[in-house]
């Protein structure tokens, strides 16, 4: 799957989290978004038929392997756990979520 396939999947919802079903950092990011009242979609690479191809594309995009969790907001790559938490602690995550239509209040 080309990077365009990742972009297509990432643009289907306001927040898309690429991860694996047994990843504790993926769980932490999902919990954060749920706690904020965000409806997110998950693409579990270990359960996807083309999961290995998606993982390779994501590794190129985020610059590390394994690349999960890889978080997209408004179809744009925000990054992995470090970037998401830095945005949250800096007060920039909620405005970004509002702008993407993931939060209404």
DSSP file (Angstrom, degrees, kcal/mol; ACC not computed):
  #  RESIDUE AA STRUCTURE BP1 BP2  ACC     N-H-->O    O-->H-N    N-H-->O    O-->H-N    TCO  KAPPA ALPHA  PHI   PSI    X-CA   Y-CA   Z-CA
    1    1 A X              0   0    0      0, 0.0    56,-0.1     0, 0.0     2,-0.0   0.000 360.0 360.0 360.0 129.5    0.0    0.0    0.0
    2    2 A X    >>  -     0   0    0      1,-0.1     3,-1.8    55,-0.0     4,-1.0  -0.302 360.0 -98.8 -75.8 165.7    1.4    3.4   -1.0
    3    3 A X  H 3> S+     0   0    0      1,-0.3     4,-2.3     2,-0.2     3,-0.2   0.804 122.7  68.4 -55.9 -28.4    1.4    6.3    1.4
    4    4 A X  H 3> S+     0   0    0      1,-0.2     4,-2.3     2,-0.2    -1,-0.3   0.821  93.5  57.1 -60.5 -31.3   -1.7    7.5   -0.4
    5    5 A X  H <> S+     0   0    0     -3,-1.8     4,-2.3     2,-0.2    -1,-0.2   0.887 106.3  48.6 -66.1 -39.2   -3.5    4.5    1.1
    6    6 A X  H  X S+     0   0    0     -4,-1.0     4,-3.0    -3,-0.2    -2,-0.2   0.932 110.8  51.1 -63.9 -45.5   -2.6    5.7    4.6
    7    7 A X  H  X S+     0   0    0     -4,-2.3     4,-1.3     1,-0.2    -2,-0.2   0.893 109.3  51.0 -59.8 -40.3   -3.8    9.2    3.7
    8    8 A X  H  < S+     0   0    0     -4,-2.3     3,-0.3     2,-0.2     4,-0.3   0.938 113.8  43.4 -63.1 -47.1   -7.1    7.8    2.4
    9    9 A X  H >< S+     0   0    0     -4,-2.3     3,-1.2     1,-0.2     4,-0.3   0.899 112.9  53.1 -63.7 -40.3   -7.7    5.8    5.6
   10   10 A X  H 3< S+     0   0    0     -4,-3.0    65,-0.6     1,-0.3     3,-0.5   0.731 105.8  53.9 -69.6 -22.5   -6.6    8.7    7.8
   11   11 A X  T 3< S+     0   0    0     -4,-1.3    -1,-0.3    -3,-0.3    -2,-0.2   0.436  84.5  85.3 -93.1   1.6   -9.0   11.1    6.1
   12   12 A X  S <  S+     0   0    0     -3,-1.2     2,-0.3    -4,-0.3    -1,-0.2   0.728 100.5  20.5 -76.3 -21.0  -12.1    8.9    6.8
   13   13 A X  S    S-     0   0    0     -3,-0.5    62,-0.4    -4,-0.3     3,-0.2  -0.920  82.5-109.7-140.1 165.0  -12.7   10.3   10.3
   14   14 A X  S    S+     0   0    0     -2,-0.3    60,-3.1     1,-0.2     2,-0.4   0.866 110.3  27.4 -65.2 -36.1  -11.6   13.5   12.2
   15   15 A X  E    S+A   73   0A   0     24,-0.4    26,-2.5    58,-0.2     2,-0.4  -0.986  70.3 177.8-130.9 123.1   -9.3   11.4   14.4
   16   16 A X  E     -Ab  72  41A   0     56,-2.4    56,-2.7    -2,-0.4     2,-0.6  -0.991   9.7-163.2-126.1 129.0   -7.7    8.2   13.2
   17   17 A X  E     -Ab  71  42A   0     24,-2.9    26,-2.5    -2,-0.4     2,-0.6  -0.949   4.7-158.0-114.3 116.2   -5.3    6.2   15.4
   18   18 A X  E     +Ab  70  43A   0     52,-2.9    52,-2.2    -2,-0.6    51,-0.7  -0.827  41.8 120.1 -89.9 125.9   -3.1    3.6   13.7
   19   19 A X  E     - b   0  44A   0     24,-2.2    26,-3.5    -2,-0.6    27,-0.4  -0.805  58.2 -91.6-157.7-162.7   -1.9    1.1   16.3
   20   20 A X    >   -     0   0    0     24,-0.2     3,-1.4    -2,-0.2     6,-0.1  -0.943  33.1-117.4-128.8 155.4   -1.9   -2.5   17.3
   21   21 A X  T 3  S+     0   0    0     -2,-0.3    23,-0.0     1,-0.3    -1,-0.0   0.712 112.5  42.4 -67.7 -20.4   -4.4   -4.2   19.6
   22   22 A X  T 3  S+     0   0    0      4,-0.0     2,-0.6     5,-0.0    -1,-0.3   0.207  82.8 118.8-111.2  16.3   -1.8   -5.1   22.3
   23   23 A X    <>  -     0   0    0     -3,-1.4     4,-1.9     1,-0.2     5,-0.1  -0.731  48.4-159.4 -88.9 120.2    0.1   -1.8   22.3
   24   24 A X  H  > S+     0   0    0     -2,-0.6     4,-2.0     1,-0.2    -1,-0.2   0.850  93.6  52.0 -68.6 -33.1    0.0    0.0   25.7
   25   25 A X  H  > S+     0   0    0      2,-0.2     4,-2.1     1,-0.2    -1,-0.2   0.863 107.9  52.1 -71.0 -34.6    0.9    3.4   24.2
   26   26 A X  H  > S+     0   0    0      2,-0.2     4,-2.4     1,-0.2    -2,-0.2   0.915 109.4  50.2 -62.9 -42.7   -1.9    3.0   21.7
   27   27 A X  H  X S+     0   0    0     -4,-1.9     4,-2.5     1,-0.2    -2,-0.2   0.900 108.6  52.4 -61.6 -41.6   -4.2    2.3   24.6
   28   28 A X  H  X S+     0   0    0     -4,-2.0     4,-2.2     2,-0.2    -1,-0.2   0.910 110.9  46.5 -62.6 -42.8   -3.0    5.4   26.4
   29   29 A X  H  X S+     0   0    0     -4,-2.1     4,-2.4     2,-0.2    -2,-0.2   0.913 112.7  49.5 -67.1 -42.5   -3.6    7.7   23.4
   30   30 A X  H  X S+     0   0    0     -4,-2.4     4,-2.6     1,-0.2    -2,-0.2   0.903 110.9  50.7 -61.3 -41.4   -7.1    6.1   22.8
   31   31 A X  H  X S+     0   0    0     -4,-2.5     4,-2.6     2,-0.2    -2,-0.2   0.896 108.5  52.4 -64.0 -41.1   -7.9    6.7   26.5
   32   32 A X  H  X S+     0   0    0     -4,-2.2     4,-1.5     2,-0.2    -2,-0.2   0.953 112.2  44.3 -58.8 -51.0   -6.8   10.3   26.3
   33   33 A X  H  <>S+     0   0    0     -4,-2.4     5,-2.7     1,-0.2     4,-0.4   0.898 113.3  50.6 -63.9 -40.3   -9.0   11.0   23.3
   34   34 A X  H ><5S+     0   0    0     -4,-2.6     3,-1.4     1,-0.2    -1,-0.2   0.910 108.3  53.2 -62.3 -41.4  -12.0    9.2   24.9
   35   35 A X  H 3<5S+     0   0    0     -4,-2.6    -1,-0.2     1,-0.3    -2,-0.2   0.795 106.4  52.8 -63.7 -28.8  -11.5   11.2   28.0
   36   36 A X  T 3<5S-     0   0    0     -4,-1.5    -1,-0.3    -5,-0.2    -2,-0.2   0.528 121.1-109.9 -82.0  -6.7  -11.7   14.4   26.0
   37   37 A X  T < 5 +     0   0    0     -3,-1.4     2,-0.4    -4,-0.4    -3,-0.2   0.710  67.0 150.7  85.3  21.7  -15.0   13.2   24.4
   38   38 A X      < -     0   0    0     -5,-2.7     2,-0.8    -6,-0.2    -1,-0.3  -0.730  43.6-140.7 -91.6 133.2  -13.5   12.6   21.0
   39   39 A X        +     0   0    0     63,-0.5   -24,-0.4    -2,-0.4     2,-0.3  -0.846  34.3 178.8 -89.6 113.7  -15.0    9.9   18.8
   40   40 A X        -     0   0    0     -2,-0.8     2,-0.4   -26,-0.1   -24,-0.2  -0.746  24.4-136.5-116.3 161.5  -11.9    8.3   17.1
   41   41 A X  E     -b   16   0A   0    -26,-2.5   -24,-2.9    -2,-0.3     2,-0.4  -0.932  17.7-149.5-115.3 143.5  -11.4    5.5   14.7
   42   42 A X  E     -b   17   0A   0     -2,-0.4     2,-0.6   -26,-0.2   -24,-0.2  -0.911  10.4-161.3-114.9 140.7   -8.7    2.9   15.1
   43   43 A X  E     -b   18   0A   0    -26,-2.5   -24,-2.2    -2,-0.4     2,-0.9  -0.922  16.0-156.9-115.9 100.9   -6.9    1.0   12.4
   44   44 A X  E >>  -b   19   0A   0     -2,-0.6     3,-1.8   -26,-0.2     4,-0.8  -0.695   1.6-161.7 -83.9 107.2   -5.4   -2.0   14.2
   45   45 A X  T 34 S+     0   0    0    -26,-3.5     3,-0.4    -2,-0.9     6,-0.2   0.798  86.9  59.0 -63.5 -30.7   -2.4   -3.1   12.0
   46   46 A X  T 34 S+     0   0    0    -27,-0.4    -1,-0.3     1,-0.2   -26,-0.1   0.594 112.7  40.7 -75.1  -8.4   -2.2   -6.6   13.6
   47   47 A X  T <4 S+     0   0    0     -3,-1.8     2,-0.3     4,-0.0    -1,-0.2   0.453  94.8  96.6-114.0  -5.6   -5.8   -7.2   12.4
   48   48 A X  S >< S-     0   0    0     -4,-0.8     3,-1.8    -3,-0.4     4,-0.3  -0.689  71.6-136.8 -87.1 135.7   -5.7   -5.5    9.0
   49   49 A X  T 3  S+     0   0    0     -2,-0.3     3,-0.3     1,-0.3    -1,-0.1   0.867 110.3  35.5 -57.4 -36.1   -5.0   -7.8    6.0
   50   50 A X  T 3> S+     0   0    0      1,-0.2     4,-2.3     2,-0.1    -1,-0.3   0.009  83.0 124.6-104.9  27.4   -2.6   -5.1    4.6
   51   51 A X  H <>  +     0   0    0     -3,-1.8     4,-2.6     1,-0.2    -1,-0.2   0.850  69.3  52.7 -57.7 -40.4   -1.3   -4.2    8.1
   52   52 A X  H  > S+     0   0    0     -3,-0.3     4,-2.0    -4,-0.3    -1,-0.2   0.897 110.8  47.7 -65.0 -39.9    2.4   -4.8    7.3
   53   53 A X  H  > S+     0   0    0     -3,-0.2     4,-2.0     2,-0.2    -2,-0.2   0.911 112.9  48.4 -66.6 -41.9    2.3   -2.6    4.2
   54   54 A X  H  X S+     0   0    0     -4,-2.3     4,-2.7     1,-0.2    -2,-0.2   0.913 109.6  53.6 -62.8 -42.4    0.5    0.1    6.2
   55   55 A X  H  X S+     0   0    0     -4,-2.6     4,-2.4     1,-0.2    -1,-0.2   0.895 107.5  50.5 -60.8 -41.1    3.1   -0.2    9.0
   56   56 A X  H  X S+     0   0    0     -4,-2.0     4,-1.8     2,-0.2    -1,-0.2   0.916 111.5  48.1 -63.3 -43.1    6.0    0.3    6.4
   57   57 A X  H  X S+     0   0    0     -4,-2.0     4,-1.9     1,-0.2    -2,-0.2   0.920 112.7  48.1 -63.0 -44.0    4.3    3.4    5.1
   58   58 A X  H  X S+     0   0    0     -4,-2.7     4,-3.0     1,-0.2     5,-0.3   0.886 106.6  57.0 -64.8 -38.6    3.7    4.8    8.5
   59   59 A X  H  X>S+     0   0    0     -4,-2.4     4,-1.6     1,-0.2     5,-0.8   0.896 108.4  47.5 -60.2 -40.1    7.3    4.1    9.5
   60   60 A X  H  <5S+     0   0    0     -4,-1.8    -1,-0.2     2,-0.2    -2,-0.2   0.894 114.2  47.9 -65.7 -39.0    8.5    6.2    6.6
   61   61 A X  H  <5S+     0   0    0     -4,-1.9    -2,-0.2     1,-0.2    -1,-0.2   0.902 120.9  33.2 -71.1 -42.1    6.1    9.0    7.6
   62   62 A X  H  <5S-     0   0    0     -4,-3.0    -1,-0.2     2,-0.2    -2,-0.2   0.619 103.5-125.3 -92.9 -13.1    6.9    9.1   11.3
   63   63 A X  T  <5S+     0   0    0     -4,-1.6     2,-0.3    -5,-0.3    -3,-0.2   0.756  75.6  78.4  78.7  24.8   10.6    8.2   11.0
   64   64 A X  S   <S-     0   0    0     -5,-0.8     2,-0.4    -6,-0.2    -2,-0.2  -0.992  73.4-104.8-157.1 160.4   10.7    5.3   13.3
   65   65 A X  S    S+     0   0    0     -2,-0.3     2,-0.1     1,-0.2    -9,-0.0  -0.992 104.1  35.0-136.2 128.6    9.8    1.6   13.6
   66   66 A X  S    S-     0   0    0     -2,-0.4    -1,-0.2   -11,-0.1   -10,-0.0   0.506  80.0-167.4 -73.8 149.9    7.5    0.5   15.0
   67   67 A X        +     0   0    0    -12,-0.2     2,-0.3    -2,-0.1   -49,-0.1   0.339  31.6 154.6 -90.2   7.7    5.5    3.6   14.0
   68   68 A X        +     0   0    0      1,-0.1   -49,-0.2     2,-0.1   -43,-0.1  -0.682  48.5  34.1-102.8 150.2    2.5    3.1   16.4
   69   69 A X  S    S+     0   0    0    -51,-0.7     2,-0.5    -2,-0.3    12,-0.3   0.520  73.7 174.9 -75.8 142.7    0.6    4.8   17.6
   70   70 A X  E     -A   18   0A   0    -52,-2.2   -52,-2.9    10,-0.1     2,-0.5  -0.976  15.1-157.5-113.2 120.4    0.4    7.1   14.7
   71   71 A X  E     -AC  17  79A   0      8,-3.1     7,-3.2    -2,-0.5     8,-1.4  -0.850  10.3-170.3-109.3 130.6   -2.3    9.7   15.1
   72   72 A X  E     -AC  16  77A   0    -56,-2.7   -56,-2.4    -2,-0.5     2,-0.5  -0.968   1.4-172.1-116.5 131.8   -4.0   11.7   12.4
   73   73 A X  E >  S-AC  15  76A   0      3,-2.5     3,-1.5    -2,-0.4   -58,-0.2  -0.992  77.6  -5.0-124.8 125.1   -6.2   14.6   13.1
   74   74 A X  T 3  S-     0   0    0    -60,-3.1    -1,-0.1    -2,-0.5   -60,-0.1   0.827 130.8 -59.0  61.8  31.6   -8.2   16.2   10.3
   75   75 A X  T 3  S+     0   0    0    -65,-0.6     2,-0.4   -62,-0.4    -1,-0.3   0.446 115.4 112.6  79.5   0.2   -6.4   13.9    7.8
   76   76 A X  E <  S-C   73   0A   0     -3,-1.5    -3,-2.5   -66,-0.1     2,-0.4  -0.873  74.5-110.8-111.0 139.5   -3.0   15.2    8.8
   77   77 A X  E     +C   72   0A   0     -2,-0.4    -5,-0.3    -5,-0.2     3,-0.1  -0.509  32.7 175.5 -66.9 121.7   -0.3   13.3   10.7
   78   78 A X  E     -     0   0A   0     -7,-3.2     2,-0.3    -2,-0.4    -1,-0.2   0.793  43.9-123.4 -91.6 -38.8    0.1   14.7   14.2
   79   79 A X  E     -C   71   0A   0     -8,-1.4    -8,-3.1     4,-0.1    -1,-0.3  -0.922  34.3 -41.1 133.8-157.2    2.7   12.1   15.2
   80   80 A X  S  > S-     0   0    0     -2,-0.3     4,-2.3   -10,-0.2     3,-0.3  -0.180  77.0 -67.8 -98.9-167.4    3.2    9.4   17.8
   81   81 A X  H  > S+     0   0    0    -12,-0.3     4,-2.9     1,-0.2     5,-0.3   0.880 129.4  55.8 -53.0 -45.1    2.5    9.4   21.6
   82   82 A X  H  > S+     0   0    0      1,-0.2     4,-2.3     2,-0.2    -1,-0.2   0.919 110.8  43.3 -56.8 -47.1    5.2   12.0   22.3
   83   83 A X  H  > S+     0   0    0     -3,-0.3     4,-2.3     2,-0.2    -1,-0.2   0.900 114.4  49.9 -68.1 -40.6    3.8   14.6   19.9
   84   84 A X  H  X S+     0   0    0     -4,-2.3     4,-2.3     2,-0.2    -2,-0.2   0.936 113.6  45.4 -63.3 -46.5    0.2   14.0   21.0
   85   85 A X  H  X S+     0   0    0     -4,-2.9     4,-3.0    -5,-0.2     5,-0.2   0.883 111.2  53.1 -65.9 -38.2    1.1   14.4   24.7
   86   86 A X  H  X S+     0   0    0     -4,-2.3     4,-1.8    -5,-0.3     6,-0.2   0.913 110.5  47.8 -63.3 -42.0    3.2   17.5   24.0
   87   87 A X  H  <>S+     0   0    0     -4,-2.3     5,-2.8     2,-0.2     6,-1.2   0.920 113.8  48.0 -62.1 -43.4    0.3   19.1   22.2
   88   88 A X  H ><5S+     0   0    0     -4,-2.3     3,-1.5     4,-0.2    -2,-0.2   0.943 113.1  45.7 -64.3 -48.6   -2.0   18.2   25.0
   89   89 A X  H 3<5S+     0   0    0     -4,-3.0    -1,-0.2     1,-0.3    -2,-0.2   0.803 111.8  53.8 -66.4 -28.2    0.3   19.5   27.8
   90   90 A X  T 3<5S-     0   0    0     -4,-1.8    -1,-0.3    -5,-0.2    -2,-0.2   0.402 115.1-115.5 -86.1   3.1    0.9   22.6   25.8
   91   91 A X  T < 5S+     0   0    0     -3,-1.5     4,-0.4    -4,-0.2    -3,-0.2   0.676  89.6 106.6  74.8  17.1   -2.8   23.3   25.4
   92   92 A X     >< +     0   0    0     -5,-2.8     4,-1.4    -6,-0.2    -4,-0.2   0.568  57.3  73.1-104.8 -11.5   -2.8   22.9   21.7
   93   93 A X  H  > S+     0   0    0     -6,-1.2     4,-2.5     2,-0.2     5,-0.2   0.945  94.6  50.3 -71.3 -47.3   -4.5   19.5   21.3
   94   94 A X  H  > S+     0   0    0      1,-0.2     4,-2.6     2,-0.2     5,-0.2   0.923 111.0  48.6 -60.8 -46.6   -8.1   20.6   22.1
   95   95 A X  H  > S+     0   0    0     -4,-0.4     4,-2.5     1,-0.2    -1,-0.2   0.897 111.8  50.9 -59.6 -37.2   -8.0   23.6   19.6
   96   96 A X  H  X S+     0   0    0     -4,-1.4     4,-1.6     2,-0.2    -2,-0.2   0.900 110.5  48.7 -64.9 -40.6   -6.6   21.2   16.9
   97   97 A X  H  <>S+     0   0    0     -4,-2.5     5,-2.7     2,-0.2     6,-0.9   0.886 111.2  50.1 -66.1 -39.7   -9.4   18.8   17.6
   98   98 A X  H ><5S+     0   0    0     -4,-2.6     3,-1.4     4,-0.2    -2,-0.2   0.933 108.6  52.2 -63.0 -45.2  -12.0   21.5   17.4
   99   99 A X  H 3<5S+     0   0    0     -4,-2.5    -1,-0.2     1,-0.3    -2,-0.2   0.845 109.5  49.8 -60.3 -34.7  -10.6   22.8   14.1
  100  100 A X  T 3<5S-     0   0    0     -4,-1.6    -1,-0.3    -5,-0.2    -2,-0.2   0.530 117.4-112.9 -82.1  -6.6  -10.9   19.2   12.7
  101  101 A X  T < 5S+     0   0    0     -3,-1.4    -3,-0.2    -4,-0.5   -87,-0.1   0.671  86.1 118.3  83.3  16.3  -14.5   18.9   13.9
  102  102 A X  S   <S+     0   0    0     -5,-2.7   -63,-0.5    -6,-0.2     2,-0.4   0.680  75.2  39.4 -88.8 -18.8  -13.7   16.2   16.4
  103  103 A X        -     0   0    0     -6,-0.9    -2,-0.2    -9,-0.1    -1,-0.1  -0.987  57.3-172.2-130.8 140.9  -14.8   18.3   19.4
  104  104 A X              0   0    0     -2,-0.4    -1,-0.1     1,-0.1    -2,-0.0   0.721 360.0 360.0-103.2 -25.8  -17.9   20.6   19.5
  105  105 A X              0   0    0      0, 0.0    -1,-0.1     0, 0.0    -7,-0.0   0.418 360.0 360.0-104.4 360.0  -17.4   22.4   22.8
